[in-house]
Amino acid sequence: MPRDTLTAERIVRAAVELLDDEGLDGLNMRALARRLGSAPTAVYWHIKTKDELVRLAGDAVWDEIEQPDVDATDWRTAATLQATGLHAMLTRHPWLGQAFGSHLLYGPGKARHDETALALYEKAGFDADDADRAAAAVFVLALGSALGPAAHVSLTRKLSRNGGNAEELMTEAMARATETAERYPRLRARLGPPSAARYTAAPDHTFEFGLQAVLDGFEARLTAARAEPGA
């Protein structure tokens, strides 16, 4: 493919697809060029380094999150919509959580998300500092809840690359984890039919439960602050 048919936007889209399929370890300019039907040198004309490519791909996926209209809805509905979209995005792109710890990630996509988060928590009644804390707390909850599925994808990929049968190895590990859990009464109670999944995986709707609990806490703090003398 001639160099002038490539654009940075096309390269970034292909990088996101490659990262989704192969993870951070599978991203390199040669593999990306093959996916684009181009030569690695053509890619370098547009994006100079792998770090820059990860930064651009990492910022692009933030645009997938539906941002609420803060002026058109109440703060809690807006917070739920934004946080749910954030969690879904992090789950779709499991490599992004890993990239937070190994790359400098910034750009307009994340900035728009952060601006909206601060606006909705300020609308709720938090001052600027507490709006920062509220937005950070919800982000940490979404990221932490997405780490389980991300770790499963990453581990499966790693075990397969090492020549093993990932499914068999994970089944064996789950059996050993179950044997250990049986020593403890509360864990043992969660190992019943149909499988050990109640213990070895997060229960269904864990993120939704956690998010509403966090928002309940925010609301309680705001209500208490309004009730203080002089508020």
BELNOR-V392107 format. One record per helix or strand of 3 or more residues. SS is the DSSP state (H for helix, E for strand). FROM is the first residue (numbers start at 1). TO is the last residue. Records with the same first field share a line. If there is no record, write none. Layout:
# BELNOR-V392107
SS=FROM-TO + FROM-TO
This chain:
# BELNOR-V392107
H=3-5 + 8-22 + 24-26 + 29-36 + 40-46 + 50-64 + 70-72 + 75-92 + 95-100 + 108-124 + 128-161 + 166-181 + 185-188 + 197-200 + 206-227
